[in-house]
Amino acid sequence: MSLHTETIRNTAVLLLLPSVVAFGDQQTDVRADLPGAYAARECATARFPVELPLLDSVLDSATLAADLKSAAMPRRVVFGLRLGALATEPQVRLLEGKIPGAVADRVVAAVQATLREITSDRAWAFRLVVEGEHGKEMRLERSQVCGAFPGSIRREMRIATMSAEELEDFRREVQEDQRRRRSMLHRLLVDVRGRVLAVELVSSSGDGQTDADATGALRKLSFSPTKLDGAPVSAWVELRGDFEAQMR
């Protein structure tokens, strides 16, 4: 909000004061599909697993290559795999590659049929890249994770009348509040529907009431969920600073 000097000198002014109205339900069942925490709004290469396994420890590549020979495959196809502790249905998803529907179902089933049995102590999610004529070249690549981010919020406007002195006090309070909020760091567990299941205050603003207000607002806010290779998952995300200011 920009204020001109001539406005400040007036004995009384009208201000539009925004108040955030947040949405969403809080739940007590806290479980994340992905290990670790991710920066809200940012997309990055997955940090799990720590090391990519050998291709043939994940699937039977020779059998898969033979199965793909008869399929009308484009020169590059990318599949998303979720195995072990990260196994979901479907375990195999087609991420890239223009393939007719019936053929796509066939090649996805071929990948699924060649998967090794992976124990639940391994949190494995990565991409299988198949390239070359008849899928001669195969390799594993890391998945991409895009952190959840707050959806749109509704702001209600209130009108207040202030003297010039009261306006100056108000401006100082707003500036001090913004300064405090810049030091905040929250960690939130957001589920596949974008609901906030848990909120942790990692770094305080230095003011108890500011912390409580921000944490309360986050508990009710709706999010766009975290995406693993484009598919929604539940995950911990981190919001730094004044999230309300970032959404204006």
N, C-alpha and C positions, 0 to 999 in steps of 0.2 A: 504494500500500500504506500503510494507516494503522497506526501503532504506538502503543499506549497506554503511559503512563509506568510503570505497574506492570509491564508486560511487559519494558521496558528494564531495570528494576532486577533482574530475575532473573539469576542467574549463568549460565544457559544457556537458549537459545531455539532453536526449530526454525523455519527459514525456507523458503519455497517460492521457488526462484530460477528465473525464466523464461529459457529460451534459445530463440531463434528458429530454426526450421527452414524454410528457403526452398526454393522450387521453380522450375523453368524451365531453359531451355537458352540458352547464349550463342552467338551467331553472329557471323561476321566480315563478312558482307555488310550494310553499313549504307546504307540508302536510306529517305528519308521521302517519303510521298505528298504531304504538305502543307508549304508553306513556313512558316518561323518556329517558335516554341516556345510551348507552351500550359501554363497552370497545371494541375497534376494535380487531378482531381475537380471542376474548375470548367467551367461552360458559358458561352460568350461568343459574340458576333457575330464571324464570320470577318473577319480584317483583310486578306484578299486577295479580289479584286484591290484595288489601292490605290484605284482609282476604278471604279465600275460603268460598263460600256460602255453605249452606246445600244442599245435593244432590237433595232432592225433591223440592227445590226452583228452580232448573235448569231443571229437567225433572221428568216425572212420572216413578219412578223406578219400581213400582209394575207392571205396564203395560208392561214396557220394559222387565222385567224378564220373564213375561208370553210369550211375543213374541219370546224371545230367546230360550225357552225350546225346540222348535221343530227344531231349527237350529243346524247343526253339527259344534259346536263351539269348538275351542281349549280351554285349561284350562286357558289361559291368552290372553286377547285382549285389546288393548289400542286404544282409539279414541281421536282425537284432536277436541276440540269444540271452536268455535268463536261466541260470542253472544253479544248482545247489540251494543255498539259503535264499537266493533271490528268485527261485523258480516260481513262475506264475503261469496261468493259462491265457494265451498260448505261450509256450516256451520259445517258439520261433515266430518272428514277424518279418514280413518283407518291408524293408525301409526304402530301398531305391531299386529302380529297374522297371522299365515298361514291359510288362508281361501280361498277355491275355488272362482273364480270370481263371479259366480251367487249368491253364498251364501254371499259373502262379500257385494255385492250390496244390498242384502236383509237385512242384519243386520245394515248396514249404514242407510238404509231407515227406519228401526225400531227405531233407535236412533233419527233420524231426526223427526219422527212422534210424539215422546214423549217429545220433547223439550217444555218448557214453553215459553211464550212470555216475552222477556226481554227488558226493556226500554233502550233507547239509552244513558241514563245518566250513564250506567254501562259499563265499558270497561272490558269485561270478555273474557278471553282465558285461557283454562286449558285442562287437559287430563281427560278422563273418563276411569278408569281401571275396566275391568270386568273379574272376576276370578271365579274359582270353576266350578263344574258341572252345565251346563245349565246357567251359568252366575249368580249364586246365590249371589255372593259378588260383590258389586259395590262401588267405591269411586272416589272422585275427587283428582287429583294431579296437581301441578303447571307445566306449560309448560317450555320448555327450549328455551332460546334465544341465538343465536350465532351471535356476532357482525360482521358487514361487515369488509372486509379487502381489501387492495389495490391489484389489479391484477398485472401481470407482466408489467414491463416498459422496453422501449427500450432505450439503452444508445448509444450515438454517441461518438466516440473517436476522439480527436484532438491531433495532435503532436505539442509540443512546445519545443523550444530550450532555455535553461536557463544556466546562469553561476551558480557557486556554491553559491554565495551570494544571487542571485535571488531565487535559490532553497530553501535556508534557510528561506528567507522571505515568500515564498509560503507555506512552511510547517507550519510556525507560523500562517499564516492567516487561513489555513485549520483547525488547532487545535483550534484556537479561534472561528472560525465559528461553529465547532462541539460542543464546550463548550456552546455557546449561544443557539444552537438549542436544547440542552438537556432540557432546561427549558420551551420549547414551549408546549402548549396544544391547540389542535384544536377540535372543535365540528363540525361534518358534517352531513347533511341530505342526505342519500343515498337512491335512490328509488329501486323498485323491479328489475330493469334492471341493477343496479349497477352504475347508473349515479349520479353524485354529483349535488344536487339541491341548496344547500346553504352551506357556510363555515363561521364559527365564530371563531375568535381568542380569546381564553379564557385566556391564559397565554402567555405573550410576551417573545421573546428571549432577549429583551433589545436593539435590533437594528432594526430600522424601515425598512431598506432595506431587511434584512433577513426575517422579518415577511412578507413583501410584496411578496418576492420570493416564500416562502413556501406556502402562501395562494393561490397565482396564480397557482402554480403547482398542488395543491390539487383540485382546481376547474376543472382542465382538466383531472384528473386521473380517470381511470376506476376501479371499485370495484367489488368484489364478494358480493352480497347483504346480508343483515342481514337475518337470517333464524329463523322463529318461528316454532318449532317442525318440522324442515326440509323444510318448505315452505318459499319462499322468501317474504319479506315484506319491506316496507319503514320504516326507523327508523333513529334516531339520534345516531351517534357513536362518540367516543372520541379517538383521536390519540395523544399520548404523545411523546414528544421528537422529534428526527430527524427521520421522517418516511422514508426518502430516505436511510439512513444508515441501518435501520432495514430491508429493502428490498434487500440489496446487498447479 
